[in-house]
C-alpha cells in the first residue's frame, strides 16, 4: 500500500511536534518530566488549535464560530484536505455571492455572522412621490 506524496508528513507532523521538547525533558529530568512536558504540550496545543484559533478566525472574517466549524466540516467532506484549507474563504465567497447581493436575502447574512440582521435600507422617495396634504 502506497501513501500519497503530501499526506504522510502532514498526518504525523502534529504527533512529532513534542518529540524535541520531550527528549530534552527526558535528558534533563527523567521520564517523569518527559511525561509532564508531553501532557502540557498536548493540552496547550489542543486549546490553541481547537478553541482560540477558530474564535480568532471567526472574529477576523465576521462569521460565527459555529459557521466556521460547520464550513470546515462541509468543505473537507466535499473537496477533501484542500477543502479544510479553503473552508473559510469558500464560505465567505458563497456568503458574498448568495446573501450579500440581494436585499431580500440580507437577513441570512446576519445568521452567518451570528449577530442581528443588517439594517434595512429605506427606499428613497422623491418630493413628487409624497402624498398630497388633505386640506
KOLPAKOL-188255 format. One record per atom (N, C-alpha, C): residue in one letter; y, z, x. Coordinates in steps of 0.001 Angstrom, whole numbers, padded with zeros to 6 digits, always signed. Each point is the difference from the previous one (the first is absolute). Layout:
// KOLPAKOL-188255
AYZX...
//
This chain:
// KOLPAKOL-188255
X-001170+000000+000845X+001170+000000-000845X+001237+000000+000894X+000907-000885-000277X+001170-000184+000841X+001250+000528-000696X+000825+000778+000709X+001233+000531-000563X+001093-001057+000072X+000894+000029-000955X+001139-000922+000034X+000901+000383+001160X+000688-000970+000607X+000755+000267+001225X+001052+001097-000118X+000783+000044-001079X+001092+000960-000060X-000332+001292-000697X-001182+000137-000577X-000308+001159-000817X-000470+001178+000839X-000832-000246+000996X-000595+001084+000763X+001028+000945+000617X+001005-000485+000733X+000959+000942+000584X+000797+000770-001050X+000348-000631-001122X+000786+000690-001022X-000769+001127-000644X-001264-000221-000272X-000804+001008-000688X-000123+001259+000836X-000187-000152+001288X-000242+001154+000844X+001236+000503+000726X+001140-000621-000183X+001179+000444+000746X+000453+001385-000449X+000018+000261-001305X+000446+001313-000441X-001023+001077+000333X-001276-000366+000087X-001017+000965+000394X+000066+000275+001498X+000485-000953+000761X+000076+000155+001454X+001310+000642+000451X+000972+000103-000876X+001305+000551+000383X-000064+001426+000559X-000778+000915-000575X+000010+001369+000538X-000856+000193+001251X-000640-001047+000500X-000888+000176+001161X+000760+000466+001249X+001132-000623+000386X+000689+000505+001201X+000478+001446-000113X+000677+000410-001114X+000392+001408-000054X-001206+000947-000097X-001074-000433-000670X-001188+000856-000099X-000666+000150+001368X-000041-001083+000767X-000564+000081+001347X+000809+000913+000897X+001302-000092-000090X+000863+000881+000790X-000183+001455-000421X-000110+000239-001313X-000225+001364-000489X-001344+000532+000472X-001008-000863+000064X-001317+000415+000481X+000073+000417+001467X+000754-000766+000797X+000134+000334+001421X+000831+001257+000225X+001019+000209-000831X+000905+001136+000190X-000517+001304-000604X-000577-000086-001222X-000341+001254-000669X-001407+000078-000547X-000800-001001+000204X-001378+000047-000462X-000180-000630-001373X-001212+000186-000530X-000372-000634-001265X+000789+000556-001180X+000330+001288+000022X+000759+000591-001114X+001369-000652-000142X+000711-000157+001095X+001316-000638-000036X-000128-001467-000398X-001064-000661+000437X-000202-001397-000369X-000171-000137-001519X-000750+000869-000615X-000191-000050-001450X+001307+000276-000725X+000769+000959+000487X+001300+000297-000608X+000921-001212+000086X+000008-000680+001141X+000848-001177+000181X-000435-001132-000931X-001288-000219-000146X-000492-001066-000881X+000352+000293-001449X-000187+001244-000437X+000319+000371-001387X+001506-000111-000240X+000804+000513+000922X+001457-000073-000161X+000476-001444-000010X-000541-000808+000878X+000378-001416+000055X-000359-000703-001299X-001182+000295-000520X-000445-000631-001240X+000864+000411-001187X+000354+001263-000078X+000838+000488-001106X+001388-000630+000068X+000597+000004+001173X+001335-000584+000155X-000033-001495-000307X-001010-000698+000477X-000130-001423-000253X-000163-000274-001492X-000817+000793-000680X-000193-000179-001443X+001298+000231-000761X+000713+001062+000323X+001246+000317-000709X+001028-001102+000204X+000131-000476+001207X+000990-001037+000279X-000372-001316-000685X-001245-000449+000128X-000382-001308-000534X-000243+000004-001500X-000361+001121-000580X-000336+000012-001421X+001095+000563-000888X+000899+000783+000542X+001022+000637-000835X+001407-000436+000404X+000342+000182+001245X+001375-000248+000443X+000325-001488+000070X-000845-000787+000652X+000288-001422+000174X+000122-000761-001321X-000920+000163-000971X+000196-000701-001276X+001278+000418-000731X+000367+001267+000097X+001225+000471-000654X+001229-000644+000641X+000027-000086+001317X+001138-000621+000683X+000093-001487-000318X-001139-000675-000047X+000001-001426-000339X+000482-000207-001420X-000490+000835-000935X+000406-000125-001402X+001503+000220-000154X+000551+000972+000702X+001444+000249-000076X+000799-001132+000638X-000513-000564+001078X+000728-001048+000709X+000095-001286-000806X-001047-000329-000756X+000005-001260-000738X+000289+000185-001483X+000260+001228-000418X+000401+000326-001364X-001077-000343-001036X-001248+000350+000308X-001061-000040-000999X-000711+001353+000050X-000626+000365-001099X-000596+001331-000081X-001208+000113+000922X-000334+001232+000316X-001132+000268+000875X-001303-000483-000632X-000131+000154-001303X-001208-000458-000699X-000146-001515+000079X+001105-000708-000181X-000038-001463+000081X-000336-000436+001421X+000513+000705+000991X-000323-000311+001388X-001501+000134+000243X-000578+001093-000470X-001436+000220+000192X-000826-001022-000775X+000361-000233-001264X-000752-000966-000805X+000118-001422+000548X+001161-000350+000525X+000147-001332+000588X-000856-000132+001255X-000113+001076+000766X-000862-000022+001176X-001448-000234-000405X-000463+000709-001020X-001380-000171-000465X-000205-001408-000570X+000936-000449-000841X-000132-001304-000648X-000016-001139+001014X+000996-000042+000884X+000093-001117+000935X-001110+000028+001037X-000494+001184+000354X-001145+000066+000915X-001239-000562-000677X-000161+000278-001286X-001140-000536-000745X+000111-001512-000152X+001198-000509-000269X+000192-001426-000250X-000078-000821+001288X+000692+000420+001035X+000109-000802+001216X-000857+000542+001145X-000251+001285+000000X-000765+000606+001083X+000926+000767+000931X-000370+000129+001264X+000806+000771+000947X+001439-000506+000132X+000201-001290-000127X+001362-000544+000066X+000823+000516-001187X-000667+000174-001140X+000679+000534-001174X+000486+001418+000205X-000722+000778+000803X+000443+001364+000297X+001309-000016+000787X+000138-000977+000866X+001228-000103+000799X+001149-000538-000845X-000290-000959-000865X+001041-000660-000789X+000180+000592-001396X-000608+001134-000295X+000018+000548-001361X+001412+000254-000512X+000798+000709+000748X+001353+000331-000475X+000884-001252-000070X+000020-000865+001022X+000816-001212-000140X-000425-000889-001168X-001314-000140-000239X-000461-000818-001117X+000383+000627-001341X-000056+001304-000094X+000404+000686-001225X+001493-000162-000234X+000798+000103+001045X+001447-000194-000142X+000322-001445-000387X-000759-000952+000538X+000184-001399-000374X-000308-000196-001479X-001115+000533-000450X-000349-000095-001417X+001029+000675-000892X+000484+001150+000433X+001023+000721-000776X+001275-000828-000109X+000412-000590+001094X+001242-000767-000033X-000147-001305-000787X-001179-000621+000052X-000200-001254-000724X-000276+000203-001486X-000673+001084-000355X-000406+000188-001387X+000921+000910-000806X+000501+001061+000609X+000700+001015-000774X+001507+000023+000201X+000472-000335+001177X+001433+000128+000278X+000812-001213-000445X-000652-001089-000368X+000708-001231-000315X+000521-000011-001431X-000793+000464-000908X+000324-000105-001419X+000449+001355-000535X+001044+000004-000817X+000500+001242-000578X-001028+000640-000935X-000847-000814-000629X-000988+000537-000927X-001117+000755+000718X-000211-000254+001282X-001060+000682+000739X+000541+001004+001012X+001299+000244+000007X+000574+000945+000961X-000500+001420-000217X-000392+000330-001232X-000479+001349-000264X-001288+000291+000767X-000807-001033+000269X-001228+000193+000770X+000307+000298+001462X+001120-000480+000470X+000411+000286+001361X+000208+001499+000183X+000541+000643-001032X+000170+001450+000048X-001323+000732+000069X-001039-000539-000625X-001324+000612+000081X-000557-000075+001413X+000225-001122+000668X-000489-000144+001369X+000766+000888+000966X+001264+000224-000295X+000820+000819+000884X-000219+001481-000242X-000604+000343-001111X-000270+001400-000274X+001206+000740-000537X+001049-000696-000292X+001192+000628-000538X+000298-000533-001380X+001214+000169-000410X+000389-000513-001308X+000242-001506+000093X+000028-000620-001147X+000248-001438-000049X+001424-000287+000444X+000225-001158+000601X+001351-000342+000406X+000896-000129-001231X+001289+000257+000164X+000900-000055-001148X+000079-001409-000576X+000110-000039-001299X+000138-001284-000686X+001393-000552+000252X+000081-001290+000216X+001278-000656+000213X+000486-000497-001350X+001165+000459-000375X+000587-000421-001280X+000498-001430+000135X-000313-000856-000971X+000528-001367+000064X+001506+000026-000188X+000657-000802+000801X+001457-000049-000087X+000420-000784-001239X+001005+000504-000689X+000517-000694-001183X+001395-000504+000300X+000270-001149-000505X+001341-000557+000199X+000874+000460-001158X+001324-000047+000151X+000897+000464-001061X-000192-000769-001307X-000449-001218+000049X-000200-000783-001222X-001217+000457-000777X-000906+000747+000635X-001217+000462-000653X+000203+001313-000754X+001123+000638+000201X+000232+001317-000635X+000151-000176-001505X-000563+000932-000777X+000141-000102-001452X+001452+000187-000417X+000369-000688-001041X+001391+000098-000490X+000188+001351-000669X+001180+000559+000216X+000313+001303-000600X+000284-000171-001479X-000566+000897-000785X+000251-000076-001464X+001415+000472-000267X+000640-000664-000869X+001339+000482-000166X+000711-000456-001094
//
